[in-house]
């Protein structure tokens, strides 16, 4: 279930839009139980320069993942043996690999459920393969091939390390800790944290967050739910009381702002 049509465009620094380019040498795992869809996606992604491995059910997807260590997973929700949600849950228990869900289920509740499990994006069927390619390219460019399994670089603390109380944010290692205990964030979660804390106190509109991190403007209200779900995930991991946030603040009708972090001495 796919459609030819509009290509996804990425906004450049000068405000213009251009076709997103692919990251070289990245390996992508595509999981779909529809042979026709799988064949098209594998062919298109290989032509874009990726190494592509595939699976047609949830159990096979986990086996291939462990053998191939892909840089990104394109995962259908409706799968035999293990559905996509169960596969995502298993992967998130051991990896921060980016995951893009594909689903014929268009209900917002289904999209929220997938993102709540830690998926990085969610694309409803039917979809344009060009749009999927662009979303893949945006995510891989943000994190770099191999980053999903690589250990953080050991860089001495200093510039780029900020703290608020016991919370320490190290942008060099892309790590967050509280009281010396590491808080596990996916690359998308950390990128959202960086964006919100880049200019403390500044209100960042939800549409701007979506464009900067996911590479596409909102076309419908449901698209902005991606941002809301990720903010909720961050609050759940960082805030002492997520229902009464102190670090990431909601500016109703606009977007989000952040509390100021102090530089680490």
C-alpha positions as CSV (number, residue, x, y, z in Angstrom):
1,X,0.0,0.0,0.0
2,X,1.9,3.0,-1.3
3,X,1.4,5.8,-3.7
4,X,3.5,7.8,-6.1
5,X,3.1,11.5,-5.6
6,X,4.5,14.4,-3.7
7,X,8.1,14.1,-2.7
8,X,9.2,15.2,0.8
9,X,11.2,18.4,0.9
10,X,13.7,19.5,3.4
11,X,14.0,23.1,4.5
12,X,17.5,24.5,4.1
13,X,19.2,27.3,6.1
14,X,18.2,29.9,3.6
15,X,14.6,29.0,3.8
16,X,14.3,27.2,0.5
17,X,13.3,23.6,0.1
18,X,15.2,20.8,-1.6
19,X,15.0,17.1,-2.0
20,X,16.4,15.3,1.1
21,X,19.5,13.3,0.3
22,X,20.4,9.9,1.6
23,X,23.2,9.0,4.0
24,X,25.7,6.8,2.4
25,X,26.6,3.3,3.7
26,X,23.6,3.1,6.0
27,X,21.9,-0.3,6.4
28,X,18.1,-0.3,6.6
29,X,15.8,-3.1,7.8
30,X,12.4,-3.1,6.1
31,X,9.7,-5.2,7.6
32,X,6.4,-5.7,5.8
33,X,4.3,-8.8,5.2
34,X,3.0,-7.6,1.9
35,X,5.4,-8.9,-0.8
36,X,4.5,-6.2,-3.3
37,X,5.1,-3.4,-0.8
38,X,8.3,-5.0,0.4
39,X,9.7,-5.4,-3.1
40,X,9.0,-1.8,-4.0
41,X,10.5,-0.4,-0.8
42,X,13.6,-2.6,-1.0
43,X,14.2,-1.6,-4.6
44,X,13.6,2.1,-4.1
45,X,15.9,2.3,-1.0
46,X,18.7,0.3,-2.8
47,X,18.5,2.7,-5.7
48,X,18.9,5.5,-3.2
49,X,22.2,4.0,-2.1
50,X,21.3,2.1,1.0
51,X,22.1,-1.4,2.0
52,X,18.7,-3.0,2.6
53,X,17.8,-6.2,4.5
54,X,14.2,-7.3,4.9
55,X,11.8,-9.5,6.9
56,X,8.1,-10.4,6.5
57,X,7.1,-11.2,10.1
58,X,7.9,-9.9,13.6
59,X,10.0,-12.8,14.7
60,X,12.1,-12.8,11.5
61,X,12.5,-9.0,12.0
62,X,14.2,-9.5,15.3
63,X,16.5,-12.2,14.0
64,X,17.6,-10.1,11.0
65,X,18.1,-7.1,13.3
66,X,20.4,-9.0,15.6
67,X,22.4,-10.4,12.7
68,X,22.7,-7.2,10.6
69,X,22.7,-4.4,13.2
70,X,20.9,-1.9,10.9
71,X,21.1,1.9,11.2
72,X,17.3,2.3,10.9
73,X,14.2,0.1,10.9
74,X,11.1,0.6,8.7
75,X,8.4,-1.4,10.5
76,X,4.9,-2.3,9.5
77,X,2.4,-2.4,12.4
78,X,0.3,-5.3,11.2
79,X,2.6,-8.3,11.1
80,X,2.2,-12.1,11.6
81,X,3.7,-13.8,14.7
82,X,4.7,-10.6,16.4
83,X,3.1,-7.3,15.5
84,X,5.1,-4.1,14.9
85,X,4.3,-2.7,18.3
86,X,5.7,-5.8,20.0
87,X,8.8,-5.7,17.8
88,X,9.3,-2.0,18.6
89,X,9.0,-2.8,22.3
90,X,11.6,-5.5,22.1
91,X,14.0,-3.3,20.1
92,X,13.6,-0.4,22.5
93,X,14.6,-2.6,25.4
94,X,18.1,-3.0,23.9
95,X,18.7,-0.3,21.2
96,X,18.1,3.3,20.3
97,X,18.0,2.5,16.6
98,X,15.6,4.8,14.8
99,X,12.2,3.2,13.9
100,X,9.7,4.5,11.4
101,X,6.3,2.8,11.6
102,X,4.2,2.1,8.5
103,X,0.5,1.4,9.1
104,X,-2.9,1.2,7.4
105,X,-4.3,2.3,10.8
106,X,-5.0,6.0,10.6
107,X,-6.4,6.7,14.0
108,X,-4.5,9.2,16.0
109,X,-4.6,6.8,19.0
110,X,-2.6,4.2,16.9
111,X,0.0,6.8,16.0
112,X,0.3,7.9,19.6
113,X,0.6,4.3,20.7
114,X,3.5,3.7,18.3
115,X,5.3,6.9,19.2
116,X,4.8,6.2,22.9
117,X,6.8,2.9,22.4
118,X,9.7,4.9,21.2
119,X,9.3,5.1,17.4
120,X,10.9,8.1,15.7
121,X,8.2,8.6,13.1
122,X,4.9,7.2,11.8
123,X,3.7,7.1,8.2
124,X,0.2,6.1,7.3
125,X,-0.6,3.8,4.3
126,X,-1.0,4.6,1.4
127,X,2.1,6.7,1.3
128,X,4.6,8.0,-1.2
129,X,7.9,6.1,-1.3
130,X,9.6,9.5,-1.9
131,X,8.2,10.7,1.4
132,X,9.5,7.7,3.2
133,X,12.9,8.1,1.6
134,X,13.0,11.7,2.7
135,X,12.1,10.9,6.3
136,X,14.7,8.2,6.4
137,X,17.3,10.6,5.1
138,X,16.4,13.3,7.6
139,X,16.7,10.9,10.6
140,X,20.0,9.4,9.4
141,X,21.5,12.8,8.7
142,X,20.6,13.9,12.2
143,X,22.3,11.0,13.9
144,X,24.8,9.6,11.4
145,X,25.1,6.0,10.2
146,X,26.1,3.6,12.9
147,X,25.2,5.9,15.8
148,X,22.4,3.7,16.9
149,X,24.8,1.1,18.1
150,X,27.9,3.2,18.8
151,X,29.0,4.0,22.3
152,X,29.1,7.7,23.2
153,X,32.5,9.3,22.6
154,X,34.6,9.9,25.6
155,X,35.1,13.6,25.7
156,X,36.2,15.5,28.8
157,X,33.5,17.4,30.6
158,X,33.5,21.2,29.9
159,X,31.9,23.2,27.2
160,X,28.6,21.8,26.2
161,X,27.9,20.3,29.7
162,X,25.0,22.0,31.5
163,X,23.2,21.3,34.8
164,X,20.1,22.2,36.7
165,X,20.1,20.8,40.2
166,X,21.1,17.1,39.9
167,X,20.2,17.0,36.2
168,X,23.3,17.1,33.9
169,X,23.1,17.4,30.1
170,X,26.2,16.6,28.2
171,X,25.8,17.6,24.5
172,X,29.3,16.3,23.7
173,X,28.4,12.7,24.6
174,X,24.7,13.2,24.0
175,X,24.1,12.0,27.5
176,X,21.8,13.0,30.3
177,X,22.1,12.0,34.0
178,X,20.6,12.7,37.3
179,X,22.6,12.3,40.5
180,X,25.2,10.4,38.5
181,X,22.7,7.9,37.1
182,X,22.4,7.8,33.3
183,X,19.0,8.5,31.8
184,X,18.5,6.7,28.5
185,X,17.3,8.9,25.6
186,X,16.9,8.0,22.0
187,X,18.6,10.2,19.4
188,X,15.3,11.9,18.6
189,X,14.6,12.6,22.2
190,X,18.0,14.1,22.8
191,X,17.7,16.2,19.6
192,X,14.4,17.5,20.9
193,X,16.1,18.3,24.2
194,X,18.9,20.2,22.5
195,X,16.5,22.2,20.4
196,X,14.4,23.3,23.3
197,X,17.4,24.2,25.5
198,X,19.4,25.8,22.7
199,X,17.8,29.2,23.6
200,X,16.4,28.9,27.2
201,X,13.1,30.6,27.7
202,X,12.4,31.0,24.0
203,X,9.0,29.7,22.8
204,X,9.5,27.1,20.0
205,X,6.3,26.6,18.0
206,X,5.3,22.9,17.5
207,X,5.4,23.3,13.7
208,X,9.0,24.6,13.9
209,X,10.0,21.6,16.1
210,X,8.4,19.2,13.6
211,X,10.2,20.8,10.6
212,X,13.6,21.0,12.3
213,X,13.6,17.4,13.8
214,X,11.4,15.5,11.4
215,X,12.0,17.4,8.2
216,X,8.5,18.1,7.1
217,X,5.8,20.8,7.8
218,X,2.5,19.9,9.4
219,X,-0.1,19.0,6.9
220,X,-2.8,18.2,9.4
221,X,-3.3,18.5,13.1
222,X,-2.3,14.8,13.7
223,X,1.2,15.6,12.5
224,X,1.8,17.9,15.5
225,X,0.9,15.1,17.8
226,X,4.3,13.7,17.0
227,X,5.8,16.7,18.9
228,X,3.4,16.4,21.8
229,X,4.1,12.7,22.3
230,X,7.9,13.3,22.3
231,X,7.6,16.1,24.7
232,X,5.6,13.9,27.0
233,X,8.2,11.2,26.7
234,X,11.0,13.6,27.6
235,X,9.0,14.9,30.6
236,X,8.4,11.3,31.8
237,X,12.2,10.7,31.8
238,X,13.4,14.1,33.0
239,X,10.8,15.7,35.2
240,X,10.4,14.7,38.9
241,X,6.6,15.3,38.4
242,X,5.7,15.1,34.6
243,X,2.2,16.3,35.4
244,X,3.7,19.5,36.8
245,X,6.7,20.1,34.6
246,X,9.5,22.5,35.6
247,X,12.0,21.9,32.8
248,X,9.9,21.8,29.6
249,X,7.0,24.2,29.8
250,X,3.9,24.4,27.6
251,X,2.9,27.7,26.0
252,X,-0.7,27.0,25.1
253,X,-1.7,27.4,21.5
254,X,2.0,27.9,20.4
255,X,4.5,25.4,21.5
256,X,7.1,24.7,24.2
257,X,9.9,26.5,26.1
258,X,12.6,25.4,28.4
259,X,13.9,26.3,31.8
260,X,17.5,27.7,31.8
261,X,20.3,25.3,32.5
262,X,23.5,26.5,34.1
263,X,26.9,25.9,32.6
264,X,28.9,23.2,34.3
265,X,32.0,24.8,36.0
